Amino acid sequence: MTVGLSGNLSDFGIADVFQLIGQQRKTGVLELRSDSGRAQLVFDRGLVVSAAPVVGRAGDLDPLAERLIRCGQMTRDRAEEAIAACHASARTLARTFVDRGWLDEDTVSEAEDLVTRDTIFDVLRWQTGSFDFRARDVSHERDRGSLLGAEQILMDGLRMVDEWQSFQSFVPSEDSVFARVGAFERFAGASRLTSEDLERAERLFSLIDGRVTARRVIDLARLGTFDGMRSLSALHQGGAIELVTTEGAPEPSWQVRTSTGRPRLGRLVAGVVPLCALAAVVWWTVASSATPAVTAAYRLERSTLDTLRQDYRMRAARHALEAYRLSRGRWPDRLADLESTHMLDPDVLAALQGRAYYSARGKQGPIFLAPER
């Protein structure tokens, strides 16, 4: 007989649920529901194995695949291919990525941890909703020594929720755009951040270019929402970066979400209706002039010439990075440094669609990241 525990979050909060599962060393699956969404957490004898949003709409990608795409580590085509392969077999999506040689185990594990941390941080801010815990056997490939107890995660999560509000004055929205205004060395010298926090801040600083949004920078730096937000806030407060614009940005998505989100829904509808009307006009205009043989079911593929051009640009950038290292004895802090040395034409640093390439520091040197697709 399956043992279950269900209730309302307004009567029995998430913190209470976590404590009970941790203290009782329960194994099973906890599902949480609210107007903000659904999430599923897997426990192994009181330890958190994983947490992820529940995909509810057709066409939505698996949370792990979506995170890898956002971090520049996976293309959408490969992600969809791997998901289809999982449906036809008993393998997990993480194992499929590794078995096909597309990613190594450390990279996949890092992405799974990011999804887990962001999901837990999100659900800890839910005020109302419902929960349903079912005690049952769970299977996973995670090393038990790497799992954290529910109580420890709860304490860390509640601390992060308390700190969250202090960041919003420095990073108003995930659509905020920042530019660098000082040297990172000066910021690091005056900062009281730990070495780990400084390393995170430097990863973000190297990706800030006055064009990329805060959300994109955090994803490319492969940080969780909270750690990325805190580091950007520290950089802004310390004078290393400045806010370029949040013009046209929606209501700050950093705000604590609750299940009583009807005012936001009203604003969303008010904004979407005019766009839908405009889209309908554009569609009617295009459809009336299009030839009958062209339908929306056919996707325009990139030509072979375009593919060769983009491959050439990526190789040129990689070669320029290596040349810089050999001539200077170090890797460049950012791709734009290659322009000043005339090792690379500025046009090469933009994809054919005009979207820029990026680089992030890795253990063995810079990691070259293609534009988000």
SULURGI-V30810 format. One line per field, one symbol per residue. phi: phi as a letter, one per 20 degrees, with the letter a starting at -180 (. if undefined). psi: psi as a letter, one per 20 degrees, with the letter a starting at -180 (. if undefined). Layout:
phi: ???
psi: ???
This chain:
phi: .fecbcrdffecfggffgfffffeledrcdddcbffqcbccddclndeeabafefddfnfeggfffffffemdbeffffffffffffebeefffffgffemebeffffffffffffffffffffefecqccbdcfafcdbdffffeedfgfffffffffffffgffeffdcfbfefddcfcbffgffffeedffffffffffffgfdfbncefgfffffffldfgffffffffffffeneccfeacfnffggffffecfedfgfffffffefgfffffffffffffffdffffecffdefefffffffffffffffffffffffffednbfffbffffffemebfgffecffenefecccfdfdpfdedfffd
psi: ppproqaqhhhnrhgggggggghilqpapppqpriiaqqpppqoliqogrqqqppiqpipqphgggghghjjiqqhghghghghhhhjajqrgghggghijhqrhggghghhhgggghgghghiiphrbrqopoorqqprjqphiiqqqhhghgggghghhhhghihhhhnhqijqpqqpjrqhhgghhiqjqrhghhgghhgghiipjjhprgghggghilqrggggghghgggghjjhrqpgqjpjqrppiiqpprimkhghhghgghhhghhggghgggghgghhiqqhipriippoqqrhggghghhggggggghhgghgghhijrqqhrhhhhghikipphhhjprhjjpqrrqqprhjaqppprqp.
